[in-house]
Amino acid sequence: MSMENVPPEADGKGVSAGAIAALGSGVLLVVFMLQNTDEVPVTFLFWDVTWPIWLIVLVSAGLGAFIWLGAGIMRRHRRRKERRHDRRD
């Protein structure tokens, strides 16, 4: 079989749907941030600050990504431990 007939995702060089979704979401996030530059008061627990909306969005997206990645790492670790345990039995 020649490489001309192999679909891009089969040879490992194609762009995944997840990468396209992440890139598209990132572009939309940047556009949203550029359009929302007003400063707003933010109250969280006992903190009162005034931040630009774009910074609130950026911090929120960063925290969300951090939590999402952390949950994925924990899931992979748990599955790896389960596979090791299953191999021992």
C-alpha positions in Angstrom: 0.0 0.0 0.0 1.5 3.3 -1.0 1.5 6.3 1.4 -0.7 8.3 -1.0 -3.7 6.1 -0.1 -3.2 6.3 3.7 -5.5 8.8 5.4 -3.7 11.6 7.3 -4.8 10.3 10.7 -3.5 6.8 10.0 0.1 7.9 9.6 0.1 10.0 12.8 0.7 13.3 11.1 -2.9 14.5 10.9 -4.5 17.1 13.1 -6.9 15.7 15.6 -10.4 17.0 16.2 -9.4 17.8 19.8 -6.5 20.0 18.6 -8.8 21.8 16.1 -11.4 22.4 18.9 -8.7 23.7 21.3 -7.3 26.0 18.7 -10.8 27.3 17.7 -11.7 27.8 21.4 -8.4 29.7 22.0 -9.1 32.0 19.1 -12.6 32.7 20.3 -11.3 33.3 23.8 -8.7 35.9 22.5 -11.4 37.6 20.5 -13.7 37.8 23.5 -10.9 39.1 25.7 -10.0 41.8 23.1 -13.6 43.0 23.0 -14.1 43.1 26.8 -11.5 45.5 28.3 -13.7 47.3 30.8 -12.8 47.1 34.5 -15.3 45.5 36.9 -15.4 45.0 40.6 -14.8 41.4 41.7 -15.8 40.1 45.1 -14.6 36.7 46.2 -14.8 35.6 49.8 -13.2 38.5 51.6 -11.3 40.0 48.6 -12.6 43.1 46.7 -10.6 44.0 43.6 -11.2 45.8 40.4 -9.9 43.9 37.4 -10.4 44.1 33.6 -12.9 41.6 32.3 -10.2 40.1 29.9 -8.0 39.3 32.9 -10.9 37.6 34.8 -11.6 35.5 31.7 -8.0 34.6 31.2 -7.5 33.6 34.9 -10.7 31.6 34.8 -9.7 29.8 31.6 -6.3 29.0 33.0 -7.7 27.6 36.3 -10.2 25.5 34.3 -7.5 24.1 32.1 -5.3 23.4 35.1 -8.2 21.5 36.8 -9.1 19.6 33.6 -5.5 18.5 33.0 -5.0 17.6 36.7 -8.2 15.4 36.6 -6.9 13.7 33.4 -3.5 13.0 35.0 -5.2 11.6 38.1 -7.5 9.4 35.9 -4.5 8.0 33.9 -2.6 7.3 37.1 -5.5 5.4 38.6 -6.0 3.4 35.5 -2.3 2.6 35.4 -2.4 1.4 39.0 -5.4 -0.8 38.2 -3.6 -2.4 35.2 -0.6 -3.1 37.4 -2.8 -4.7 40.0 -4.6 -6.8 37.4 -1.3 -8.1 36.0 -0.2 -9.3 39.5 -3.4 -11.3 40.0 
